[in-house]
Amino acid sequence: MREQDFYQRARPDSAGPLEGVRVLDVTKVWSGPLASCVLADLGADVVRIELADGRDGDVPPEIPGTGLSWFRETVHRNKRSAGLDLRDEADRDRFLRLVAGVDLVVENYKPGTLHDWGAGYPACREARADIIVVSISGWGQYGPKADLPAYDPVIQAASGWMALNGHPDEPPVRAPTFLADELAGLHAAIGALAALNHRDRTGEGQHVDVSMMDCMLFGSSGLPTLAASGAPPQRLGNETDFVVPANVYPCSDGHLYLAVALNRHWRSFVELIDRPDLAQAEGYRTNSERIGNRDAINRLVAGWCRHRTVTEAVAALSGAGLVAAPVRQLAEATADPQVAARAMLQDTVLSNGSVAPLVGPPVKFSRTPTRIRRGAPVPGADTEEVLAELPESEANHEKNVVPRAS
């Protein structure tokens, strides 16, 4: 399919499928900001509530040539910013008046923090009876660990995920990305959409509780079931316990990943390497036999790869109908023509006028296309505009008043 065919019925006036949904973002670091970023990318009007004189999320390094943090610019695009300090009584009252006019509040403070400030779910529900509040935390809103703080690597460790990552003879390794935060943010966005659907049917709002720990367990490919049943999986590095060969193999100028999951693919592979005798040889002919012959098969594949460049080997393997790919640096991956065709890096004008290639929305909609509509705002940049959208009597009350931040 051509891109123009996919988008032939696209609406040019649409911000995305969530256009018209209004969200208040009371978040920090990554999991909460990512959840509201997903909603903003889908077209929702997301207003970030933050200190006007702060720069939450200004994590180094800067995007080259911009003077701005990759962290903030990535996860706060497509949002507006209102400078409010919820610890201040007047600002808290302004926040609750804003709650009365929105659909969702997304927050990821430690459980009880917003409640202590008078801005938790009960206060939001008093401001709007059918409000949906999505709360993300390390351990959830209840349970014996609910009051404990958490960071992404702590959850990776506590969930058992980190113990499975790395090579068998080396220490556990954390994911190089914010995996627990990412999963929690995505599940929070899904939970928000489910709660919106319920409210559309019944008129009922609710409190949505998202635990990073829960999300890591859910996102562990069902392996917690094996562990709880007395068959805990082992750390295998780049391999799997159910397919052989499936590994990273060195070539003359780099590495490739090859997975031979089907017996017919194995037969294609041994034909390719001029070892057709191994198609039906004992210890090789079926996947179950190959699992028990892992070391010999890894040596066989590695021996074939090491005399070829990555490009040569991947071309030959792909030509034989096998599943293989080069192990690329991230900069190489971003230069892939497929990435450009999918608009996964979008040149975006940032708040200071500089331009950076931000990662675009991953899901494509033929009727309501999504895109990066604006860069991340300077903290508090949209305060007056946001307050002007309060109901008329309240807007007049706020006229010429700019909330302070302490």
LINDA-V114553 format. One record per pair of residues at least 4 apart in sequence whose ideal C-beta (glycine too) atoms are under 6 Angstrom apart, sorted by the first residue. I is the first residue (numbers start at 0). J is the second residue. D is the distance in Angstrom with one decimal. If there is no record, write none. Layout:
i j d
I J D
I J D
This chain:
i j d
0 4 5.2
0 5 5.6
5 365 5.5
6 365 6.0
8 366 5.6
9 368 5.1
13 18 6.0
13 367 4.3
14 18 4.4
14 42 4.0
15 41 4.7
15 42 2.5
15 367 5.4
15 369 4.4
16 41 5.7
16 42 5.9
16 364 5.8
16 367 4.4
17 41 4.1
17 42 4.3
17 43 4.2
18 42 4.1
20 43 4.1
20 102 5.2
21 44 5.1
21 101 4.0
21 102 5.1
22 35 6.0
22 38 5.4
22 43 5.1
22 45 4.4
22 103 4.5
23 46 5.6
23 48 5.9
23 101 5.3
23 104 4.7
24 35 4.0
24 45 5.3
24 47 4.4
24 105 5.4
25 48 4.9
25 106 4.2
26 31 2.8
26 32 4.9
26 107 4.9
27 55 5.6
29 33 5.7
29 177 4.9
29 180 4.0
30 107 5.3
30 135 4.9
30 180 4.0
30 183 4.3
30 184 4.7
31 105 5.8
31 107 3.1
31 135 5.2
32 36 5.9
32 74 4.3
33 74 5.7
33 184 3.2
34 105 5.3
34 184 4.3
34 187 3.7
34 188 4.9
35 45 5.0
35 105 4.7
36 74 5.0
37 188 4.1
38 43 4.3
38 45 5.9
38 188 5.9
39 43 5.7
39 45 4.1
39 77 3.8
39 78 5.2
40 77 5.7
40 360 4.1
40 369 5.4
45 78 4.5
46 79 4.9
46 81 5.4
46 385 5.4
47 78 4.9
47 80 4.7
48 81 5.7
48 83 5.1
49 55 5.6
49 378 5.2
50 84 5.8
50 404 4.0
51 82 2.5
51 378 5.5
51 379 2.9
51 404 4.3
52 404 4.9
53 378 5.6
56 70 5.1
56 71 3.8
57 68 4.4
57 71 5.7
58 68 5.6
58 70 3.7
61 66 5.8
61 68 6.0
62 67 5.8
62 69 5.0
62 355 4.6
65 349 5.8
65 353 4.0
65 355 5.4
67 72 5.3
67 349 5.6
69 73 5.8
71 75 5.4
71 375 5.4
72 349 5.9
72 375 4.9
75 375 3.7
76 357 5.9
76 371 5.2
76 374 5.6
76 375 5.2
77 372 5.4
79 376 6.0
79 381 3.9
80 376 4.1
80 378 5.5
80 379 5.7
80 380 5.2
80 381 5.3
81 381 6.0
81 382 4.7
81 385 4.3
82 379 2.8
82 382 4.7
82 402 5.6
82 404 5.3
83 90 4.3
83 93 5.9
83 94 5.5
83 402 5.0
84 90 4.9
84 404 4.8
84 405 5.4
85 91 5.2
85 94 5.8
85 116 4.9
85 118 4.9
86 116 5.7
90 402 4.8
91 117 5.5
91 118 5.5
93 402 6.0
94 118 5.9
95 126 4.4
96 389 5.7
96 393 5.4
98 123 4.9
98 126 4.2
98 127 5.7
99 126 4.7
99 127 4.9
103 131 4.9
103 191 5.5
104 123 5.7
104 132 4.6
105 133 4.8
106 113 5.8
106 134 5.6
107 135 3.9
108 112 3.9
108 113 5.6
109 148 5.9
110 136 5.4
110 140 5.1
110 145 5.3
111 115 5.9
113 118 4.7
113 119 4.3
114 119 3.2
117 122 5.4
118 122 5.5
120 124 6.0
120 132 4.6
120 206 4.6
123 130 4.9
123 132 5.4
124 130 5.7
129 198 5.7
129 202 5.9
129 204 3.8
130 204 4.7
131 194 4.5
131 204 5.0
132 206 5.2
133 187 5.2
133 190 6.0
133 191 5.0
133 207 4.4
134 208 5.7
135 183 5.2
135 187 5.1
135 209 4.5
137 149 2.3
137 154 5.9
137 211 5.0
138 144 4.1
138 145 5.3
138 147 5.8
138 210 5.7
138 212 5.5
139 145 5.8
139 208 5.7
139 210 3.5
140 208 4.5
141 145 5.4
149 153 5.1
149 154 5.6
151 177 4.7
151 179 4.6
151 180 4.7
152 173 4.9
154 158 5.7
154 179 4.0
154 211 4.5
154 212 5.6
154 215 5.6
155 160 5.1
155 161 4.5
155 173 5.2
155 179 5.5
156 161 4.6
158 212 5.8
158 215 3.8
158 216 5.8
160 215 5.5
160 219 6.0
161 171 4.5
161 173 5.5
162 171 5.0
163 234 5.4
164 172 4.8
165 169 5.2
165 171 5.4
165 172 3.8
165 234 6.0
166 236 4.0
167 234 5.2
174 178 4.0
177 181 5.6
179 211 4.7
179 215 5.1
182 214 4.1
182 218 4.6
183 209 5.5
183 211 4.4
183 214 4.5
186 209 5.5
186 214 5.0
187 209 4.5
190 207 4.4
190 209 5.9
194 205 5.6
194 207 5.4
197 201 5.9
198 203 5.9
198 204 5.8
214 218 5.9
216 223 5.1
219 223 5.6
222 232 5.1
223 227 6.0
225 230 4.6
225 232 5.8
226 231 4.2
237 246 5.2
237 247 4.4
238 245 5.8
238 246 5.1
239 245 5.0
242 258 6.0
242 260 4.9
243 289 4.1
243 290 5.1
243 293 5.1
243 296 5.6
244 259 5.3
244 296 5.2
244 300 5.0
245 258 4.1
246 297 6.0
247 254 5.2
247 256 5.3
248 255 5.9
248 300 5.5
248 301 5.1
248 304 4.3
249 254 5.5
249 305 5.9
250 255 6.0
250 304 5.0
250 307 5.6
250 308 5.8
250 309 4.6
250 312 5.3
251 308 5.4
252 308 4.9
252 309 5.9
253 309 4.3
254 326 4.1
255 309 5.3
255 312 5.7
255 313 5.6
255 323 5.6
255 325 5.4
256 324 5.5
256 326 5.9
257 323 4.5
258 322 5.2
259 264 4.8
259 265 5.2
259 268 5.6
262 285 5.8
264 321 5.7
266 278 4.6
267 319 4.8
267 320 5.7
269 274 4.6
269 275 5.7
269 277 4.4
269 278 5.2
270 275 5.5
271 319 4.7
272 303 4.7
276 280 6.0
277 283 4.5
279 284 4.9
282 288 5.3
282 292 4.3
289 296 5.5
292 296 5.6
304 312 5.3
307 311 4.3
307 312 4.3
309 313 6.0
309 325 4.7
313 317 5.9
313 323 5.3
313 325 5.6
316 321 4.3
316 323 4.0
327 331 3.9
327 332 5.0
333 338 5.9
333 344 5.9
338 343 4.8
342 359 5.1
343 359 5.2
344 356 4.2
345 357 5.7
345 359 4.4
345 371 4.8
346 354 5.4
346 356 5.6
347 357 4.7
347 371 5.0
347 374 5.1
348 354 5.7
348 374 5.8
349 353 5.0
349 355 5.9
349 374 4.1
350 374 5.7
350 377 4.9
357 371 5.6
359 371 6.0
360 369 4.3
364 368 5.7
376 380 4.2
376 381 6.0
381 385 5.3
382 401 5.9
386 397 4.7
387 394 5.5
389 393 4.0
389 394 4.6
